[in-house]
Amino acid sequence: MKILALLLVYMSLFSLDYDNLLIRAQASIFPKIILLDKNINSNVIDSTISLAVIYNKREFKEAQILKDFIDSKYRGVLGEYKFQVNLINVENFSDADSSTAYYLFDSSDSNKKRVISHALNHRRICFSYNYKDFDDNTLISLFLKEKTYIYINKSVINDYNIKFVPIFYNIAKAK
Amino acid sequence: MKKISLTLKITIAFILVSMTTLTFIYFVFYNLFEERMLKSEKEKAVLIAQTIEPMIGMSYYLGLRDEIELVSKHTVENKNITSLRIVINEEDIFYSPSKQEKEHLDISYSIKDPITRLNIGDITLGFKLENFNNAFEEIKSKIMNYLFLLSFVFIIFAFITRYLLSPLAKIASKVKSYHPGSRLDFSSIRVERETSAITDAFKKMLGNMRKHTTLLERYKYALDESAIVSKTDPIGVITYANDEFCRISCYTREELIGSPHNIVRHPDMSTAVFADLWKTLHEKKVWKGVVKNRKKDGTAYYAKAVIVPIYNENGETVEYISIRHDITQIVKQQEQITRQVTERVTGLPNRVKLEEDIKSFKTPKFALINLNNFHIIKEYFGYDIGNHTLKETAKMLKKHVDGNEIKLYKLSLGEFGVLAGDNVDSTEFQNVCSSILQRIDDFTVHSNDDSFNINATAGITYSKVNTITNASLALRQAKDMRKELLVYEETDNLIKYYENNIQWTKRLKSAFAEDRIVVYVQAIVDAKTLQTDKYECLVRMIGEDGSIISPFHFLDIAKKSKLYHTLTKKVISSAFDVFSKIPDTIFSINFSLEDLIHTETMDFLKDKIREYDIASRFVMEIVESEGIDGYSEIVSLMAELKSLGCRVSIDDFGTGYSNFAYLMQLNVDYIKIDGSLIKEIDHDINSQIISKTILDFAKQLGLKTVAEFIHNESVMRYTQEMGIDYLQGFHLGEPMPIENLISQKILLN
């Protein structure tokens, strides 16, 4: 019991301040938003939608949690596609990456900007944990308050050139 | 039922039209409005559902339950939404129950998955119809207000109409109170263009009416002056009688009016005429005819009448007008003319009419029909029965003869004429004549207790010239030839025959004048002893050249020329004179039916019997006995003669008329078997059988038989062997002048 308590304290000391509930919510909603892309087929390889969760060494745990949530919820199937979540260390991110969408915990990391740029250039949806990172040109984020808010970065939406089903724009809040 | 005024009618019509139009408009508008508004309300509700559906679908897709909740609540906040229920995948996602609104619209809208577009659930939306109902109530209220307003319009309209039509009512009142002679004044009537036209029209009409009335009055005057005019109501009661009617009927107007029209009906008028009259009038047709009416004093007058039914605008007869012209004078003249061409007894047209009618045909067919022995009927039964016979015969023939194509005439005594015109051919005409003769032959005349048959002979001609003469010639020849019917043929034979008749008449008259009519006798011998027992007296004429002429040649001429009875009397006188001088000799004289029924001849005979007192030697020999049974008086005549001592013989028995029963009533003494039976009796089986039958019959009755025409020895022998009592014939003695008998008897004695 003591060991468990010490472990929790350790974890709380070394872990970032990521809201587990929010991650859960994002794990539930973000894959569905991928499907709202009207041109999803052009970004799908072998009928597989792949979501790349970009993390740095401090975010791995959350990234794993996110992946676990998604996997447990979608069990490798998203709509009519196969669905896989890949955890990619930002340092290992390659410009040749062909994931369908990207998820970033903290975009302030300079390496992550490369990912955002890659997503932007390749018309890939780029989710961010925090909508405040929209300044870094991520596209979609989700925030829990009295209700669930989906934010869409209006300043870059045209740059991403991604066409969502129209009603999505009614649900999402432009930021 | 009281008639409603035109004003009311127009107002009602206006109200009806207006109400109908409004009602129609109301219902059309109501239905359209209701449909449109309801649709609009439904569209609103659907629009709301359509608006929230993608959001709900997307929110559900994204798992944003709170977003669904938010949208739903936001939706429910709409005051028109009474309820909202969102069911996705059979899960009640949101439910806001009904707000107890009375009238609301429920719509259901499908929620689709934003990715797959498959139905994942339903939005059930309750939409309040408050606006709709409010709008409707507003419309209703406005319409009711308009209707209320309209009712005032109607009332005003009614008053205006009444006001506008009031001149018409006044005109109507004026016209209604108008009667001929009064003045129609429209000056007090408000002048409008239309009313002015109407009053002008009435004035013009009135002017025309006056003209027509004046004319009608003149016509009436002319009619009243020239004809007998009366009017009756539909049941025939007189309602009008003009002066002429009063004058001719001798009734006063007061007596006529109110009386049934049959007050002047004459009893001679047949009910059939009046039946036809009423039938015609009831069919609303004009009846025309001649009527015989009776004046008040009972005398008759004739009128040519035209009766016209007068009916009202509904076609119902309201009266009859009878216009009659007095034709009494014409009828009397006509009767006079008719009398001139009509035979008085039979009522048939007479010879005058016949001659007229013959002229009217190109090819007349004429038959002269003579009732045989009619002069005997008339003489024997008397004038009344003779006329009765003619009447009955005429009546019977009228029924038989078609009065259109074939006409019947009554000509001289016992003669009828039958005339057919161009449309009847000669064969058909001859058939008709044969049929007429047959009917006469079958006809029995009944008179008092008597009844007798008649027969007739006809002479036919098809010539237009001397038609009646030619038919008469044919008739005479038919009689002479003992034919029933003969058609005149323009040949020398007939002319010669006629000339011959004339010649014989002259010769007969001359013979009488010159005393060349003589009596011959022929012996009748006892068959057993061949001794002459009796004589038959025969008549002969001595010709101018001294030749002896048989009565065969002149007897018929004598009958026709009315010399016959003189001839009979001559024979009676001579016979009685001679035989009174020859005692014990029986003699017989032949008497025909014409003799028997000729009272003068019979009285002459009775006188002679009484005068000479030789009745016991006198035998009355009845010749030509055919038809004798029709004269019951002959029985009493015979009885009278027999009571005087005379005997009776029947000549020619066996071949001609042989009414045994009747002859027995005559109580005959002799039967003279007909010569034709005796002539060949020696070798003719039939003659033998008949003669024997007669003989048996005579013997059973105790009658004596005489066989005449014994012309040879063989016949004499045979008749002797048969047992006939007496024989007569040339073989036993030829006829000789009666004067010779005296000298012969003197010599014998």
Boltz contact constraints between the chains, C-beta under 6 A:
constraints:
  - contact:
      token1: [A, 28]
      token2: [B, 63]
      max_distance: 6.0
  - contact:
      token1: [A, 29]
      token2: [B, 62]
      max_distance: 6.0
  - contact:
      token1: [A, 32]
      token2: [B, 61]
      max_distance: 6.0
  - contact:
      token1: [A, 32]
      token2: [B, 62]
      max_distance: 6.0
  - contact:
      token1: [A, 35]
      token2: [B, 115]
      max_distance: 6.0
  - contact:
      token1: [A, 79]
      token2: [B, 115]
      max_distance: 6.0
  - contact:
      token1: [A, 147]
      token2: [B, 66]
      max_distance: 6.0
  - contact:
      token1: [A, 148]
      token2: [B, 64]
      max_distance: 6.0
  - contact:
      token1: [A, 148]
      token2: [B, 66]
      max_distance: 6.0
  - contact:
      token1: [A, 165]
      token2: [B, 114]
      max_distance: 6.0
  - contact:
      token1: [A, 167]
      token2: [B, 54]
      max_distance: 6.0
  - contact:
      token1: [A, 167]
      token2: [B, 58]
      max_distance: 6.0
  - contact:
      token1: [A, 170]
      token2: [B, 55]
      max_distance: 6.0
  - contact:
      token1: [A, 171]
      token2: [B, 58]
      max_distance: 6.0
